[in-house]
Amino acid sequence: MDLENKTIRKVGAPIGNQNARKTPFKDAFKRKAVQEAHRIELMIEKQYEKAEEGDLAALNLIIDRTEGKPMQSTEVSVAEGTDVKGIMLGFVEGNGNKD
């Protein structure tokens, strides 16, 4: 195999990606969870108690964490006999500005 004319491509995050800088807070929580696992168990128990008392937010959180959040779907209908030639998607940033 001739490697002289081959381009070596680095796999991974794009150059300039800042995602790794965003993890110190998450990492601190993970360390604390390992160090004090009994407290995590108490929090989980409290969540189940709240769900049993009728707290829908607590119940939804438990379902989302154990079963996964349901996929979002959108139903589109057109007049009968109309051909759909394509779908155009647009993405909006969190501040409402179009991408």
C-alpha positions in Angstrom: 0.0 0.0 0.0 1.4 3.4 -1.0 1.1 5.7 2.1 3.0 8.6 0.6 0.0 10.0 -1.3 -2.6 9.2 1.4 -4.2 11.9 3.6 -4.3 11.1 7.2 -7.6 12.3 8.7 -7.9 12.9 12.5 -11.1 11.4 13.9 -12.9 13.1 16.7 -14.2 16.6 17.6 -13.6 19.4 15.2 -10.8 21.8 15.8 -11.9 24.5 18.3 -14.6 22.3 19.9 -15.1 23.6 23.4 -17.3 20.8 24.7 -14.5 19.3 26.9 -14.4 22.6 28.9 -18.1 22.3 29.8 -17.6 19.2 31.9 -16.0 20.3 35.2 -19.4 20.8 36.9 -20.6 17.4 35.6 -17.4 15.7 36.7 -17.7 17.2 40.2 -21.2 15.8 40.5 -20.0 12.4 39.4 -17.1 12.3 41.9 -19.5 13.3 44.7 -22.0 10.6 43.6 -19.3 8.0 43.8 -18.0 9.2 47.2 -21.5 9.5 48.7 -23.6 6.9 46.9 -25.9 6.5 50.0 -27.1 10.1 49.5 -28.0 9.3 45.8 -30.0 6.4 47.1 -31.9 8.7 49.5 -32.6 11.1 46.7 -34.0 8.4 44.5 -36.1 7.1 47.3 -37.5 10.6 47.9 -38.4 10.9 44.2 -40.3 7.6 44.4 -42.2 8.8 47.5 -43.2 12.0 45.8 -44.4 10.1 42.8 -46.5 7.8 45.0 -48.0 10.9 46.6 -49.2 12.0 43.2 -46.5 14.4 42.1 -46.7 14.2 38.3 -43.3 15.9 37.8 -41.6 13.3 40.0 -43.5 10.5 38.2 -42.5 11.9 34.7 -38.9 12.2 35.8 -38.8 8.5 36.9 -40.4 7.4 33.7 -38.1 9.5 31.5 -35.0 8.2 33.3 -36.0 4.5 33.3 -37.9 4.2 30.0 -36.4 7.1 28.1 -38.2 10.1 26.8 -40.6 9.4 24.0 -39.6 10.4 20.5 -41.2 13.6 19.3 -43.4 13.2 16.2 -45.2 15.7 14.0 -48.2 14.7 11.9 -48.5 16.4 8.6 -51.7 16.2 6.5 -52.4 17.5 3.0 -55.5 17.7 0.9 -56.5 14.4 -0.7 -55.0 13.9 -4.1 -52.1 16.3 -3.4 -48.6 15.0 -4.0 -46.0 15.8 -1.4 -42.8 16.6 -3.4 -40.6 17.2 -0.4 -40.2 18.5 3.1 -38.2 21.5 4.1 -36.9 21.7 7.6 -35.7 24.8 9.4 -33.8 24.9 12.6 -34.2 27.7 15.2 -31.6 28.6 17.9 -32.7 28.8 21.5 -33.1 32.5 21.2 -35.6 32.2 18.3 -33.2 33.2 15.6 -33.2 31.0 12.5 -29.9 29.2 11.8 
